[in-house]
Amino acid sequence: MSATEVLIAVLVAVGIAGIIVPVLPGTLLVLGAILVWALEIGTSTGWVVFGMCAALLVGGTVVKYLVPGRSLKAAGVPNRTLLVGAALAFVGFFVIPLVGMFIGFVLGVYLAERGRVGATQAGPSTRRALKAVGVSILIELVAAFLAAVTWVVGVAVT
């Protein structure tokens, strides 16, 4: 492996970590790293690999929003609940670095649902929202892993 390929591998790994701990734009980092690799090697194989990775990541991003959105809609959880969760996650990130984001999101979703459906239904509603967010992260993670594997195969072929 060349030094560029090692650097790209590190950037892909950091991008995948950014999906799990959403501090970095994980999908964009993975795609950008593979784009740099394709530009560096400049072969048709490199561009085919980049195109395949881009298709996987874009497809994963689309599915990431469609699947959880449908399950939340079916469960009756409105988008504004997720917006409140996201707002408190943002605040939580600065109040309690790293873990505050997760605490803030859960607290925001719970409070929004408590105000909307009452104390007895807030817990189940919050669990449904958290499950949908977990499915969303899993979909994005699978797409990034598939793109990473595609890139590794591309590196092996070139």
Sine and cosine of phi, psi and omega as CSV:
sin_phi,cos_phi,sin_psi,cos_psi,sin_omega,cos_omega
0.00,0.00,0.64,-0.77,0.05,-1.00
-0.99,0.15,0.18,-0.98,0.03,-1.00
-0.90,0.45,-0.59,0.81,0.04,-1.00
-0.89,0.45,-0.69,0.72,0.00,-1.00
-0.91,0.41,-0.59,0.81,0.07,-1.00
-0.91,0.42,-0.70,0.72,0.03,-1.00
-0.89,0.46,-0.68,0.74,0.02,-1.00
-0.90,0.44,-0.67,0.74,0.02,-1.00
-0.87,0.49,-0.65,0.76,0.03,-1.00
-0.90,0.43,-0.69,0.72,0.00,-1.00
-0.90,0.43,-0.63,0.78,0.05,-1.00
-0.90,0.44,-0.69,0.72,0.02,-1.00
-0.89,0.45,-0.66,0.75,0.04,-1.00
-0.91,0.42,-0.62,0.78,0.06,-1.00
-0.89,0.46,-0.66,0.75,0.04,-1.00
-0.91,0.41,-0.65,0.76,0.07,-1.00
-0.89,0.45,-0.56,0.83,0.04,-1.00
-0.92,0.39,-0.40,0.92,0.08,-1.00
-0.96,0.26,-0.66,0.75,-0.03,-1.00
-0.95,0.31,-0.72,0.69,0.05,-1.00
-0.92,-0.39,1.00,-0.08,-0.20,-0.98
-0.94,0.33,0.92,0.40,0.09,-1.00
-0.98,-0.21,-0.53,0.85,0.02,-1.00
-0.95,-0.30,0.44,-0.90,0.10,-1.00
-0.97,0.23,1.00,0.09,-0.18,-0.98
-0.83,0.55,-0.79,0.61,-0.05,-1.00
-0.89,0.46,-0.68,0.73,0.01,-1.00
-0.91,0.42,-0.59,0.81,0.02,-1.00
-0.92,0.40,-0.67,0.74,0.05,-1.00
-0.88,0.47,-0.76,0.66,-0.02,-1.00
-0.89,0.46,-0.69,0.73,0.01,-1.00
-0.90,0.44,-0.64,0.77,0.02,-1.00
-0.90,0.44,-0.68,0.73,-0.01,-1.00
-0.94,0.35,-0.54,0.84,0.09,-1.00
-0.89,0.46,-0.69,0.73,0.04,-1.00
-0.87,0.50,-0.67,0.74,0.03,-1.00
-0.88,0.47,-0.71,0.70,-0.01,-1.00
-0.89,0.45,-0.65,0.76,0.06,-1.00
-0.90,0.44,-0.63,0.78,-0.03,-1.00
-0.90,0.43,-0.74,0.68,-0.05,-1.00
-0.99,0.13,-0.50,0.87,0.14,-0.99
0.89,0.46,0.37,0.93,0.02,-1.00
-0.98,-0.19,0.24,-0.97,0.04,-1.00
-0.91,0.42,-0.55,0.83,0.06,-1.00
-0.88,0.47,-0.68,0.74,0.02,-1.00
-0.87,0.50,-0.67,0.75,-0.01,-1.00
-0.96,0.29,-0.55,0.83,0.08,-1.00
-0.91,0.41,-0.70,0.71,0.04,-1.00
-0.87,0.48,-0.70,0.71,0.02,-1.00
-0.88,0.48,-0.68,0.73,0.02,-1.00
-0.88,0.48,-0.67,0.74,0.03,-1.00
-0.90,0.43,-0.69,0.73,0.02,-1.00
-0.90,0.43,-0.66,0.75,0.02,-1.00
-0.89,0.46,-0.68,0.74,0.02,-1.00
-0.89,0.46,-0.68,0.73,0.03,-1.00
-0.89,0.46,-0.71,0.71,-0.05,-1.00
-0.95,0.32,-0.65,0.76,0.05,-1.00
-0.92,0.39,-0.70,0.72,0.05,-1.00
-0.87,0.50,-0.68,0.74,0.04,-1.00
-0.89,0.46,-0.62,0.79,0.02,-1.00
-0.92,0.40,-0.66,0.75,0.03,-1.00
-0.90,0.44,-0.75,0.66,-0.02,-1.00
-0.91,0.43,-0.57,0.82,0.00,-1.00
-0.85,0.52,-0.53,0.85,0.01,-1.00
-1.00,-0.04,-0.54,0.84,-0.05,-1.00
-0.94,0.33,-0.78,0.63,-0.11,-0.99
-0.90,0.44,-0.82,0.57,0.01,-1.00
-0.90,0.44,-0.58,0.82,0.01,-1.00
-0.88,0.48,-0.65,0.76,0.03,-1.00
-0.92,0.39,-0.67,0.75,-0.02,-1.00
-0.93,0.37,-0.58,0.82,0.06,-1.00
-0.93,0.37,-0.64,0.77,0.02,-1.00
-0.90,0.44,-0.66,0.75,0.02,-1.00
-0.91,0.42,-0.56,0.83,0.01,-1.00
-0.99,0.14,-0.16,0.99,0.03,-1.00
0.99,0.12,0.29,0.96,0.02,-1.00
-1.00,0.02,0.88,-0.48,-0.06,-1.00
-0.98,0.20,0.33,-0.94,0.02,-1.00
-0.89,0.46,-0.51,0.86,-0.04,-1.00
-0.90,0.43,-0.48,0.88,0.07,-1.00
-0.89,0.46,-0.68,0.73,0.02,-1.00
-0.93,0.37,-0.56,0.83,0.04,-1.00
-0.92,0.40,-0.65,0.76,0.07,-1.00
-0.89,0.45,-0.68,0.73,0.05,-1.00
-0.87,0.49,-0.67,0.74,0.01,-1.00
-0.91,0.40,-0.63,0.78,0.00,-1.00
-0.90,0.43,-0.69,0.72,0.03,-1.00
-0.95,0.31,-0.46,0.89,0.09,-1.00
-0.90,0.43,-0.66,0.75,0.04,-1.00
-0.88,0.47,-0.73,0.68,0.03,-1.00
-0.89,0.45,-0.71,0.71,-0.01,-1.00
-0.87,0.49,-0.56,0.83,0.01,-1.00
-0.86,0.51,-0.60,0.80,-0.02,-1.00
-1.00,0.05,-0.46,0.89,-0.01,-1.00
-0.97,0.23,-0.74,0.68,0.04,-1.00
-0.80,-0.60,1.00,-0.08,-0.09,-1.00
-0.77,0.64,0.65,-0.76,0.00,-1.00
0.93,0.37,-0.94,0.33,-0.07,-1.00
-0.96,0.29,-0.37,0.93,0.01,-1.00
-0.88,0.48,-0.49,0.87,0.03,-1.00
-0.89,0.45,-0.71,0.71,-0.01,-1.00
-0.94,0.34,-0.69,0.72,0.03,-1.00
-0.88,0.47,-0.70,0.71,0.01,-1.00
-0.89,0.46,-0.64,0.77,0.01,-1.00
-0.90,0.44,-0.76,0.64,-0.02,-1.00
-0.88,0.48,-0.71,0.71,0.00,-1.00
-0.89,0.45,-0.67,0.74,0.01,-1.00
-0.89,0.45,-0.69,0.72,0.03,-1.00
-0.90,0.43,-0.70,0.72,-0.01,-1.00
-0.88,0.47,-0.74,0.68,-0.02,-1.00
-0.90,0.44,-0.65,0.76,0.03,-1.00
-0.90,0.44,-0.67,0.74,0.00,-1.00
-0.95,0.31,-0.55,0.83,0.05,-1.00
-0.90,0.43,-0.67,0.75,0.05,-1.00
-0.93,0.38,-0.51,0.86,-0.06,-1.00
-1.00,0.10,-0.72,0.69,-0.13,-0.99
-0.89,-0.46,-0.08,1.00,0.00,-1.00
0.99,-0.10,0.20,-0.98,-0.11,-0.99
-0.91,0.41,-0.59,0.80,-0.08,-1.00
-0.95,0.32,-0.53,0.85,-0.02,-1.00
-0.99,-0.12,-0.14,0.99,-0.06,-1.00
-0.91,0.41,-0.62,0.78,-0.01,-1.00
-0.89,0.46,-0.82,0.57,0.02,-1.00
-0.87,0.49,-0.62,0.79,0.00,-1.00
-0.91,0.41,-0.64,0.77,0.04,-1.00
-0.91,0.42,-0.66,0.75,0.03,-1.00
-0.88,0.47,-0.65,0.76,0.03,-1.00
-0.89,0.45,-0.67,0.74,0.01,-1.00
-0.90,0.43,-0.68,0.74,0.01,-1.00
-0.92,0.40,-0.60,0.80,0.05,-1.00
-0.89,0.45,-0.67,0.74,0.02,-1.00
-0.89,0.45,-0.65,0.76,0.04,-1.00
-0.91,0.41,-0.64,0.77,0.05,-1.00
-0.89,0.46,-0.67,0.74,0.05,-1.00
-0.89,0.45,-0.64,0.77,0.02,-1.00
-0.87,0.49,-0.71,0.70,0.02,-1.00
-0.90,0.43,-0.65,0.76,0.01,-1.00
-0.89,0.45,-0.67,0.74,0.02,-1.00
-0.88,0.47,-0.72,0.70,0.01,-1.00
-0.90,0.43,-0.61,0.79,0.01,-1.00
-0.92,0.40,-0.69,0.73,0.03,-1.00
-0.88,0.47,-0.69,0.72,0.02,-1.00
-0.88,0.48,-0.66,0.75,0.00,-1.00
-0.92,0.38,-0.65,0.76,0.05,-1.00
-0.89,0.45,-0.68,0.73,0.02,-1.00
-0.89,0.45,-0.64,0.77,0.06,-1.00
-0.91,0.42,-0.64,0.76,0.02,-1.00
-0.90,0.44,-0.68,0.73,0.03,-1.00
-0.90,0.43,-0.65,0.76,0.04,-1.00
-0.87,0.49,-0.68,0.74,0.02,-1.00
-0.90,0.44,-0.68,0.73,0.00,-1.00
-0.87,0.49,-0.67,0.74,0.06,-1.00
-0.89,0.46,-0.67,0.74,0.04,-1.00
-0.88,0.48,-0.64,0.77,0.05,-1.00
-0.90,0.44,-0.66,0.75,0.00,-1.00
-0.91,0.41,-0.55,0.83,-0.05,-1.00
-0.97,0.23,-0.55,0.83,-0.06,-1.00
-0.99,0.11,0.00,0.00,0.00,0.00
